Amino acid sequence: MTHVKLLALKFVFTLGILFIILGLGFDVSFGNVFLISLVVSALGYLGDVTILKKSNNTMATAGDFVLSFAVIYFMTDALTVGDDVFEATLISAVSLAIFEYFFHQSVARSLDQEKKENHEVRSTGQLQTEASEELFPYDEEDKEK
């Protein structure tokens, strides 16, 4: 359930940022902004979970910047006829990278919490003790010497 909440949060913020920049600033239709946001969010979240497990926040943010730039550039170029595709893509990718830096902190916290919950030892209430025949690490003969 945590992943669904994080993915939804990422999609809402991505849609908001891209609508302000692409929709209001560069006259891209809402349908196209919605589609771009959906693709960027889905691919980006998969990358976030994968990269954050193996690396740090800076690397994940850099990966998101490259991914966002590529997806936004190619999708905007294919879906619109505007001339300012590079400028719109650069501004959008930088804005999303700033958001992603803070978003990764919440993803890392949820991954850590999930890891702790999966490794938690649960007691059934039945306790056992260990016993051995040797109480001391040396023989009685060694003790006398």
N, C-alpha and C positions, 0 to 999 in steps of 0.2 A: 504494500500500500504506500510505503514511503516513496518508492520510485514513481508511482503515478502522480503523487502530489508534487514532487520535484519537477517532473516532466511538464505538468500543467503550469506550474509557476514559470518555468523557463519559456514555455510557449506564450503565455500571456505577456510577459515582459518583452520578449522578442517581437511579438506582434505590435505592441505599443511603440517600441523604439523604431521599428521599421515603418510603421504607419506615419509617425511624426516626420521621419526623415524622407522616406521614399514617397509616401502618399501626399503629405502636405508640402514637402519641399520640392519634389521632382515630378509631381502629377502622375504617379503610378496608381492604377486603380486598386480599390480595396481588395478585390478578388485576387489580383496578382500578389499583393502584399501578404494576404492570408496564405496563399500557396507557398510563397517563398519562406514565410515564417514557419510553416509546418515542416518543410524539408530541413531548414536550418536547425530547428529545435530537435527534431527526431535524430538526425545524424550527429548533431552536437552533443546530445545527451549520451548517446552510445559512446562517443569519444571521451566525454567527461568521466564516465564510470570506468572505462578502460584505462585511460591515461592516469587518472588520479590514484588508482590502485598501485600503479607502478612508478609514478613520478611525483612531481610537486605541482603546486598551483601555477607557478610561472610557466612551466612547460604546457600544462593543460590550457592556459589562456592563450599562449602562442599558437597551439594547435587549433583552438577555436577561431582565432583571428584568420588563419590561413583557410580553414574550412569555410567560414562565413564569407570571406572575400571571394573565394572560388564559386560557391553556390550562388551568392547574390549577383556576382558579375554575369555568370552564364545565364541564370534564369531571368535577370532583368534585361539582358541583351536579347534573349529569345522572346520574351513576352511583351516588350515595349519597343517603341520606335524612337525613343529619345536619344539625344546626342551626348548627354552628360552621364553616361553609364559608369565610366571610371570614377568620376568625382562622387557620384551618388554611392557607389560601392565602397569607396575608401572611407567616406564619412560614416556609413552604416557599419562597416566592419570594425572601425575604431570604437564606435559607440557600443557595439555589442561586446567587444573585448573588455571594455571597462566594466560593463555589467557582469560579464562572465567571471572576472576576477573575484568579485564579491559572492557570486552564486556558487563558485567552487568551494568556498569555505563552508557553506551549508551542506553541500554534497559530501564533502569530506567528513563533516560531523556525523551525518546520517550513515555513511559507510562505516565509520568507527563504531557507532552505536549498534549497527547491524552485526558487525563482527563480534562485539562483546556479547550480544544476545545469543549468537550462535555458539559461542564457546563457553557459555555459562554452565557450570556443573549444577545439576539439579539433584537435590537430596530426596530420597524416598522415605526417609525417616528411620530406615533400618541401618544401624551402624555395625561395623565389624572392626575387630582389632587384629593386628598382626602379632604373631608370636613365633619365637624361634627357640631352639634348644640352647644356643650360645648366647649368654648374656654379656660375656666379656670377650674381647678380641684376642685374648691370650689364654694358654692352658694353665692349669694349676701348677704344673711343674716349672713353667717359666716364671711364675710369680715367686716361687721359693728361691730362685737363683739370684 
